[in-house]
Amino acid sequence: MAAISDCSGKVVIIGAGIGGVTLAALLSSSGVKCDIYEQRTTFSEDGFGLNIQPEAVSVLYRLGLADKLNSCGIQTRVHRYVDHSGNLLFEEVRGIEAGFDTPQVSISRSELHNLIFSNVKTNAAFHFGKKFSTDTLCQAEWAKNLIVGADGIHSAMRQNLFPDSMQLNSGTMTLWRGMTPMPKFLDGRTMIIANGDDGIRLIAYPVSKPHDLRGESLINWVLLVPISLDKPFDITTHRVQATNFLLGLIKDWHFDWLNLQTLISTSKTLMRTSMVDRNPLDKWSHDQCVLIGDAAHPMFPIGANGATQSIIDAGTLATAICESPDFKTAIAKFEQIRIPAVSRIVKANREMNLRELASQALSPQERVQELVITTANYKAETTRTN
């Protein structure tokens, strides 16, 4: 990419999450000056696993991260759908094995965050512990700079630009997350999606190459629990009770190849969040302010597309900036490419969640058929370009 040629301003990025840091790294490597404002005083080492799809991995490869990603993360080979007894229902190959030029990579969020940040050049200035507000820049600077809201699902930038768009929609599920070191998990490159008859689902996959090289697996797991079955524990003070509650939910589950009690009870940490999204917007910008990532399009965590789409946003916007004569043209190009694509994914995630819940009422044979149809439809909808 060649740096934008006719612009006296710079790019101001609000939020230093995955999307914001990726954009900073891409722009700074192309000679575009940017300031990044992050209200936290430092990057958090907390966080769980991410599954990064090939199109987003190709963006990270542009930063020269191929070797580092391979040495830290896992190249996911297959998604394996199983029932609550661990019986195979259906498998779907992923990444290189599915014909993509780049792999699907599973990695811890903090590891990926630090890898991307390490590639940010000196053209980017980070301002930690400083919450961005309209007072940060004078009116003249607002007029000449591009302001990017990468400040997540509770985006202050979105609230400022589109105050009537903040309503969260519930997916009627609660997500319990954990990260657990375990003995080698299957072939070390498999993600499992397990479905119970009561709507409970378990997603688990290894995220650490160093663990794999030691014959182990660091497993990221998510237990999706219908809100009708969930209990709102304060995990910080009731960790044991929360763990016992989760174990009780899957007491009738049994996998010969994964000790579920160990997976849940020895997790390094636990986190409980609600499954929510927002209705797609038909515009992400106003003047020279634009949103990316969860600030623009929070989505249900179905299909492993949240962080992936933030990275693709960053890659698309960086390219538009570097190939456009001015910031407004860049924003228009970015929105034209990304809004239709991401709006489809938000809707497809909703549909996939509903279909997976509905499949619990089917017979085992019917459920397999439904999984094949659902995954094929999802793939077609989320990868088409028009």
Summary of the structure (lengths in Angstrom):
residues: 386
radius of gyration: 21.0
end to end distance: 24.5
largest distance: 64.7
contacts: 1309
relative contact order: 0.17
helix: 40%
strand: 25%
